[in-house]
């Protein structure tokens, strides 16, 4: 068996972790976050919302069911991935499984990471790393190979944040968004889907209904397509700080003048809230996993949801005429808003929830019924 190269993870609070490489071999820097899901690494790695981040999986065993093939469906959409590439800068796991077995596995996770030139690190105490991130909040980090001549200097200067690449200082949405309009389906109702880093399962879920989906870039002026171009507006998930997307916010405000339905997911919730006049701020360590409980405000309805975000809407800044639609049962943070007069609403969590759970997929039907 080939000897794996030792690597070191350095955090900007001074913590240092040691492990071994099982992916592409290159130094990398980014924001270190953790995901508590027990499965779904192919979907997470291809989720554009992880752009610029180093992802830590808290579940200890990763890689045991390999990676699915890259086949597409009749609409040209990947059957198993959430985009056409891996978006994380690196993947950190406790125990990487060299052997894999699954009915649709086409290759190992290690081979996939190497093909996509993404760093993979195993052998790190991810339990301890997660405790550090929960205590201090998400941190900037860098991964260096132990034969790098600069390693000791980087360790000595670990708390110098200028030595790290901070993805929150860049418009990550502009990086991951499509560059051109794309049309999916041929249904009666016409939906404009603003791509802020869309997960493909959002498109799959929309196409279960009688709709034509027009995917547009994050800064595209969909209002210029004419008053009859779309029956509704759908704003996707996406990575990073929503405050970079002022152009999108202005386009949403202009669309509001039509009174037509608007729905947003994750980043879409934050952009709709900004358009309404609310504020969005960064969470300590975010929500990333398959088990976030939310409650529909004004009811006892609770749902288990999939989430992946580092920013949240400030509930006390939601203006008159709007109200919270869902609330997080763990920390009380906002999980969606709705307008009291118009058919405009949103969810901070992922109703399309690939790779699960599917408890809130019914929300797509609620949106369609408003068109």
N, C-alpha and C positions, 0 to 999 in steps of 0.2 A: 504494500500500500504506500502511495506517495505521501511523504511527510508534509503536513500542512504548515504553512508559514505563520509564525506568531505575529499577532497584531496588538496594538494598544489603542483603547478608546480614552480620549482625554475630554473632560468636561470643563466648562468655564468657571465652575465653582471650585476647581482643584482636584476633584475626584479622578482617579485613574483606574481603568479596568483592563484586564489582559485576556486575550482569547486567541483564536486561530481562524485563518481564512478558509472559506469554502466557496467563495465567489470570485469575482474579477479582482485583480490585484492592482490597486491604485490608491493613493491617499485621497481622502474625501472629508468635507466639512459641511455642517448643516445644523438644523434644529433637531434635538433628540426628543422623541415622543414615544409613548407606549400604547399598545392596543391590547385589550383584555380578551379578545375573541379566542375561542378554542380551535377554530378552523377558518378556512376562507383566505389563506394567504395568496392564492392567485388573484382573487378579486381585490384584495387590499393593495397588493403591489402595483396593480394596474389602475388603481383609483387616482385620478389626477389631483384629488384633494391632498395627497401626500407630497406634492411637488416641493422640492427643497428640503425634505425632512429625512432624518435617519430614524427608521422605524424599529422599535423594540417590541417583540412579541412576548407577552407575559406567560402564555402557555408554553411549557418547557420543551415539548417535542414538536418539531416542525420539519416538514419535508417528507413525511412518511407516506403520503399519497401522490407524490410527484407533481407534475404539471400537465394540464390538459393540452390538447392540440389546438391549433390556431384556426380551426374551421369557422366558416361564416354561414349565416342563414340566408334565406331568399332575399332579404332586404340588404344583404351585404354587411350585416352586423355580426361581430364575433359572438359565437355561441357561449363561450366560457369566460372571456375576459371583459373588463370594464373600460378598456381603451386599447389602443394599438401598441402600447409600450409600457414598460415599468417606469414609474414616476418617482419612487423613493430613491434617495441617493445611496442608501445602504440599508441592509437588513441585519438585525442583531437577534440571535436566538441563544437559548441555553444549550439545547442538544439537537444538532442537525442529524436527521436520519439518512444515512447513506443508501439504505435499501428502501425502495418505495413499491407500493402496489395499489392499483386502482384501475377500474374498467376503462377509463379514458385517458390514463396517463400516457404521455408520449415521450417524456424525458424527465430527468431529475431536476429538482430545484436548483442545484448547484450548476448544472449545465445551462439552465435558462439564465441565471444571473451572469454567467460568463459570456453567453451570447449577447446579452443586453449591456454588458460592461458595467454591471452593478456590483458593488462590494457586498459580501456576505461574511458575517463574523459569528462563530459559535464558541461555546465554552465560557462565555461570560455569565456571571451570576446575575441573571435578569431580574430575580426577585429583589436583590439589593439595589440594582440600578433603578428599578421602578420605585422603590422606597425613597431613593434620592430625588427622583423627579416629582414624586408626590409631595415631599417635604419642601423642596425649593422651587417647584414649578418647572416647566420645561426649560431645558438648558441648551446652550450652543455646545456642539461637540465636534471633534475631529478624530478620524481614524488614520493611524499611521502604521506602516509595517515596521517591525522591530529592527530591520536592517537599514532603516532610514537614518542618515547621519544627523538629521535635525531633531530626532525624537527627544533626546534629553533636554535640548533647549526649549522645545515646545512644552514639555512637562514642567520645566522651571517657570515658564511664563503662561501657565494654564489659565490664570484669571484675567489675562489681557484679552478683552473681547474683540479688540481690533484684529486679532489673529484668526478670527473665525469668520465664516461666511454666514451672515444672518439673512435667511430667506424672507423674513418679514419686512426687510427694507426694500424689497423689489416687488413689482406687480406680478405675482405668480399667475394670476388669471390670464394676463396677456401672453404668458409663456405657453400655457396649456390649451388655450382656446383654439377652435378651428380657424383657419385663415380664409375660408370661403363658405358660401351658402351651400347646404346640402338638403335634399328633399327625401323623406322616407314615407312610404305608404301612399295610398290613394283614396282616403276616406272623404266623407262629406264635409266634416268640420275641419277647419284649417287652424292649426296651432303653430305659433312662432315660439321656438325653443331657443332661448338665449344661452349659448355655450360658454359658461364660466369655468368649465372643467367637467363637463357632463359625464356621468357614468352611463354606460351603454344600456344598463337595465332600465333606466328612465325611458329611453326610446322604446325598448321592448314592451314596457308596461303601457305606454301611450298607444302603441300600435295594436293592442288588444281591443281598442275601441275604433269606431268609425271615424278616423281622423287622418289627415295629411299633416305630417310634421315637417316644418321648415327649420332646420338648424342654422343659426346665424352666429357670427363672431360676437364676442363680448361687447365690443364697442360699435356694433352695427346699428344704424338708425332704422329700425323696423317700422317706425311711423312713416318714413318716406315711401314705403311700399304702397301707401294709399289706405283710405278708411275701410275698404272692403277686403283688404288682403288677408286679414286674420280674424278668427272668431274669438281667439283668446291668446293670452301671453303666458308662457311658462318659463321660469327662471331657474337655471340648474344650480347644482352644487359647484364647489370650486375651492381652490387653495388660498391660503394667505389672508392678508388684511383687506376687508371689503372697502375700506376707505380709499383705496387706490382706484376704485371703479366709479368715480364721479360721473363719467360719461354715461355709463349704464344707468345710473340713478336718474339722471336727467331724462333719458329716453323713457324710463318707466313712468316718471311723473307726467310726461307728455301723453303716454298711452292711457293714463288714468282718465284723461279728459273724455275718452270714448265711453267710459263706463263699462267696458267689456271685462270678462273674467280674467283675473291674474292669479297665478299660483307660483310659489317659490319653494324650493327645497334647499336646506342648509345655507350655502352662500346666498341662494335665492331669498331665503327668509331675511337675511341681514340686509340685502340690497332693497327689498321691498320696505323694510323697516326704515332704512335711511331715506327712501323716497317719501315715506310718510312723515318723516321729521324726527324719528327716534335716533338714539345714539348706539353705537356698537363698540365694545371694548374687549380686550384680550382676557381669556380665562387663565387661571393659574397653571393648569396642566391639560385643559380641554377634556372632551368626551370622545373616546375612541374605543369601540367595542360593539358587541352584539346584545348587551344586556342592560341598556339604560331605560329605567322605568319613567314613563311620562303620564300625566293625567290631563284629560280634556277639561279645561277650566269651566266651572259651573256644573260639573257632573262628577260622578264617581267612576267614570270610565277610565281605566288605566291600561296602558299598552307597554309591551317590552319592545324596544326599538334598537336599531342599528344606528350608530352615530360616528362621525369623524369630523370634528371641528375644534378650532382653538380660540374662536371668538364667539361672542354671544351678544344678543340685544339686551340693553338695559331696560328692564321692565318699567322703572319709574320715569323713563323718558318717552314712553309711548304716548303720543298726543291724543287729544280729545277726538272722538269719532272712531278710534281704534281701541282694541283690547287684546290682551294675551289670549291665545287660543289653546295652547298647551303649556304645561309647566313641568320641569324636571323634578321628579320625586326625591332625588338624592340631594340636590343642592339648591332647589328653588329657582334655578335660572330659566330664562325664557326658552320655549320650545316651539314657538309659532305665534303669529298674530292674525287678526282678522279685522276687516272694516265693518262697522256697524250698519252701513247703508249700501255699500256696493259689494259685488261678488269677488272680493280680493282677500286672499288668505294664504297661509304658508305654514311650513313645518321645518324646524331646525334639524330634526332627525331625518332618516332616509326611509320613506314608505316603500321604495322599490327594493331596499334592503338586500342587495346581493353581496354577501352570501347568506342572507337571512338575519332575523326572522321576518316573516311576511305578514305579521299581525295588522299592519296599517296600510297594506296595499289598496284597500278599499278607497283611500283618499283620491286615487286616480279617477275612480268612478264618480266621486263627488265633483271633481273638476269637470269631467266630461258632461255631466248632467247640467252644468251651468252654461255650457257653450250654446 
